[in-house]
Amino acid sequence: MPQPEPTPAARTTGVYLLFAHEPYYPGPGTQEINTTVVAADTLLHPQVLQPDGARIHDLLTQGRQPGEIIPLATLTHELNGGADWPTVGDWERVTIDLLQLVRAGDCDALSLGLPEIARALVCTGPNSHVRAFDAAAGEFIVYGSAERAAVLAEVDVFLACLVAEQDLWPGDGLLAPLVRRG
């Protein structure tokens, strides 16, 4: 017998995936883009590797808060430091597919050129640290979860401005999300 969709409390809409990627320049005289935010439903796009995209979507949307931005590194942290990625999907191929969609204009995205330390912070788990050497002071500076939260809050401000009138479009022809069996 088919199972109904999970309750709204289990699956959350309005969740976003943040992932870093190889830098690119969208046009002459433009800023480097090295990080992208897409709506979680973009993972259900038919041009994204499936069923991997749908499995990552399921992981991304379970038990989250509406409007929450989840870095790919947070999913890696939740997946036993990445050891469990093979049971979910090929995150590298999925993010390549997402970036191709964004660059082709087949979905909406917030494309960012994060500074080096900010990018490093969103590429690490929520409890990780980034050490950087300050040559002027001759010492290392350690950035941690508070600085990571500040970067995500700043990204959230940009995203909130972008989606104030209309949410990010995930593209057309989306596949159905996975249905969890109880």
C-alpha positions in Angstrom: 0.0 0.0 0.0 1.5 3.4 -0.9 2.6 5.6 2.0 1.5 9.2 2.2 4.0 12.1 2.0 5.7 12.8 5.3 4.1 15.3 7.5 5.1 19.0 7.1 7.1 18.8 10.3 9.3 16.1 8.8 10.0 17.7 5.4 10.6 21.4 5.3 10.1 23.6 2.3 12.0 26.8 1.7 15.3 25.3 2.6 18.5 26.1 0.6 21.7 24.3 -0.2 25.0 26.3 -0.1 28.0 24.8 -1.9 31.4 26.0 -2.8 32.9 25.2 -6.3 35.7 26.1 -8.6 35.7 29.9 -9.1 34.4 31.3 -12.4 33.8 34.8 -13.8 30.3 35.2 -15.3 31.5 37.9 -17.7 34.2 40.5 -18.4 34.9 42.8 -15.5 32.8 40.7 -13.0 33.6 39.4 -9.6 34.7 35.8 -9.1 31.9 33.5 -8.2 33.0 30.7 -5.9 29.9 29.7 -3.8 26.3 29.2 -4.8 23.0 28.9 -3.0 20.0 27.1 -4.6 16.6 26.1 -3.5 16.5 22.5 -2.1 14.0 21.6 -4.8 16.6 22.3 -7.5 18.1 18.9 -6.4 14.9 17.4 -8.0 15.7 18.8 -11.4 15.9 16.1 -14.2 19.3 17.4 -15.3 20.7 16.6 -11.9 22.1 13.1 -11.4 19.2 11.0 -10.0 18.4 9.3 -7.7 21.3 11.0 -6.0 19.8 14.5 -6.2 16.5 13.2 -4.7 18.4 11.5 -1.9 20.4 14.6 -1.1 17.1 16.6 -1.2 15.6 14.2 1.3 18.6 14.6 3.7 18.6 18.4 3.2 14.9 19.0 3.9 14.3 16.6 6.8 13.8 18.4 10.1 15.0 21.8 9.0 13.6 25.3 9.6 11.9 27.2 6.7 14.5 29.6 5.2 17.4 27.7 6.6 20.6 27.7 4.5 22.5 24.4 4.8 26.1 24.2 3.6 27.1 21.0 1.9 29.8 20.7 4.6 27.0 20.5 7.2 25.6 17.5 5.4 29.0 16.0 5.2 29.3 16.5 9.0 25.9 14.9 9.5 27.0 11.9 7.3 29.7 10.7 9.7 32.2 13.2 8.4 31.5 12.1 4.9 31.9 8.4 5.4 28.2 7.8 4.7 28.1 9.9 1.5 28.2 6.7 -0.7 24.9 5.6 0.9 23.3 8.9 -0.2 24.8 9.8 -3.5 27.6 11.4 -5.5 27.6 14.9 -4.1 30.4 16.0 -6.4 28.5 15.1 -9.6 25.3 16.6 -8.2 27.0 19.9 -7.4 28.6 20.0 -10.9 25.1 19.4 -12.3 23.6 22.2 -10.1 26.3 24.6 -11.2 25.6 23.8 -14.9 21.9 24.5 -14.3 22.7 27.8 -12.7 25.2 28.9 -15.4 22.7 27.9 -18.1 19.9 29.9 -16.5 17.8 26.8 -16.0 17.2 27.6 -12.3 17.6 30.6 -10.0 20.5 30.9 -7.6 22.4 33.3 -5.3 25.9 33.3 -6.7 28.5 34.7 -4.3 32.2 35.6 -4.4 33.0 34.8 -0.7 36.4 36.0 0.7 38.9 33.2 1.3 38.3 32.8 5.1 34.5 33.0 4.7 34.6 30.4 2.0 36.8 28.1 4.1 34.4 28.4 7.0 31.4 27.3 4.9 33.5 24.4 3.5 34.1 23.0 7.0 31.7 21.4 9.5 29.8 23.4 12.0 32.3 22.7 14.8 35.5 23.0 12.8 38.1 25.6 13.0 40.1 27.5 10.3 43.5 28.8 11.1 45.0 31.6 9.1 48.4 33.2 9.5 48.4 37.0 10.0 51.8 38.0 8.6 51.5 41.6 10.0 51.0 40.4 13.5 53.2 37.3 13.1 50.5 35.0 14.6 47.8 32.5 13.7 44.2 33.6 14.0 41.6 30.8 14.6 38.1 31.1 13.2 35.4 28.9 14.5 31.7 28.2 14.8 30.9 31.8 15.7 32.6 33.2 12.7 30.9 30.5 10.5 27.5 31.5 11.9 28.3 35.1 11.1 29.1 34.2 7.4 25.9 32.2 7.1 23.9 35.1 8.7 25.4 37.5 6.1 24.5 35.1 3.2 21.0 34.9 4.7 20.7 38.7 4.5 21.6 38.6 0.8 19.2 35.7 0.2 16.4 37.3 2.1 16.7 40.4 0.0 16.7 38.2 -3.2 13.6 36.1 -2.2 11.6 38.9 -0.6 9.2 39.1 -3.5 9.7 35.6 -5.1 11.5 32.5 -4.0 14.3 31.0 -6.0 13.0 29.1 -9.0 14.3 25.5 -8.9 13.7 24.9 -12.6 11.0 23.1 -14.6 10.0 19.5 -14.8 11.0 18.6 -11.3 10.9 15.1 -10.1 8.8 14.1 -7.0 10.6 14.1 -3.7 11.3 10.8 -2.0 8.5 9.4 0.2 9.8 8.1 3.5 8.3 4.8 4.6 7.3 4.7 8.2 
